[in-house]
Amino acid sequence: MTKKSKDFIVFPLDFPSAKEAEDYVRLLDGQVGMFKIGLELFIQEGPDMVRRLKSMTSAAIFLDLKLHDISATVNRAMSRVAALGVDLVTVHCASEFMLEKAVAGSRGNTGVLGVTLLTDNDAAMVRAAGFKKEYADSLEKLVRLRAAMAGRAGCAGVVCSGQEVAMIRRDMGPGFLTITPGIRPAWSLTPNDDQKRVTLPARAVAMGSDYIVIGRPIRDADDPARAAQMVADEIDQALAD
């Protein structure tokens, strides 16, 4: 089945309550390919939020917990996540062994995504965190290292900036998923955006992104469904070129 332009779009349910999240699911069901549940909503509503979402939509579900703990704990947590029936879940690329244990805990029922580098991190932040100069001076080198780590551990793919997608696609091949946050359509860009490494939807897809995460430009639009369609139209153009 050919992937439709809307199927590239992941809408993050970054809301403090189930009611607000469900309102947007109703608005956007059929307009996006995947809904993402992050920490705020999951902490407020718990695993029941996943069950409620599954009853409302046939879209894929991405649980963005960014797990990071000792390997045994991550392994056990991932087994509980897999039991919820979500399609994707995130784990920080902190150690290859932890990623391996996450994959083992999923038992093949949930795709594990390695988080390479958060999109609000820039070189100054990486340097301040104590990374070697070679990685602070080249964020692409750090992302490449972590993507390779995720691949060896058996992860389904990684979360990465659109600026690194083409590089990861060349390194890891077409079967390795790339999920790109920090996406901003040209019509939504503002000078005070907190995302440091943003990418346009069409460019991200053209460079090889399998999924693009778009929140505020859709959420804050007067007509969220129309905004999602505008993004899909941009993607159609990229696929046609």
C-alpha positions, 0 to 999 in steps of 0.5 A, a space after each residue: 500500500 502506498 504511503 499517503 502524505 498524511 501518514 507522514 504526519 505525527 501529531 503530539 498530544 501535548 496537553 495536560 488532560 484527556 479531554 483536551 487530547 481527545 478533542 484534538 484526536 476528534 479534530 484530526 482523526 483521518 488527517 494525520 497518520 500517528 498520534 504521540 503521547 508524551 510525558 505530560 499527558 502520560 503522567 496525568 492520565 496514565 496507561 488508560 490514555 493509550 487504551 482510550 486513544 486506541 478506541 477512538 482512532 485507527 491511527 498509529 500510537 507513539 508513546 514518547 517516554 524517552 526511557 533512560 534508567 538502568 538496563 534491567 529497569 528499562 527492560 521491565 518497563 518496556 515489557 509493560 509498554 509493549 503490553 499496551 499495544 503502542 506502535 512506537 516508544 522512545 528510549 535515550 541512546 545512552 548505552 547500547 546495552 540499555 537499548 538492547 534490553 529495551 528491544 528485548 523487553 518489547 518482544 517484537 510487539 513495539 518498535 523501539 526508537 533511539 533518541 539521538 539528540 534532543 532538538 532544543 540542544 545545540 553545540 553550546 549545550 552539548 559542550 556544557 554537558 561535558 561531551 568530547 570536543 569532537 562531538 560538541 564541534 560536530 553534532 552530526 558526528 554525535 548523532 551518527 554514533 548514536 544512530 549506529 548504536 541504536 542499529 546494532 542494538 536492534 532498534 526500529 529506528 531513531 528520532 533525529 533532526 531533519 538536518 541528519 536524516 539524509 546522513 542516517 538514511 545513507 548509513 543505516 539503509 531504508 528499513 531503519 525508521 527516521 522520526 523527525 521532530 522540530 518540524 515547522 512549516 514556512 508559514 509558522 516560523 517565528 524568531 523566538 521558537 524554542 526549537 534550535 534545529 528546525 526543518 520544513 516538512 517537505 524538506 524533511 520528507 525529501 531527505 528521507 524522514 519516515 515520520 515528521 512530528 508537527 505540534 504547535 503549527 497545527 494545534 494553534 491554528 484557527 482550523 487545525 484540520 486545515 493546517 494538517 491538510 496544508 502540511 500534507 499538501 507540502 509533503 505531496 509536493 515534495 513527493 512529486 518532485 
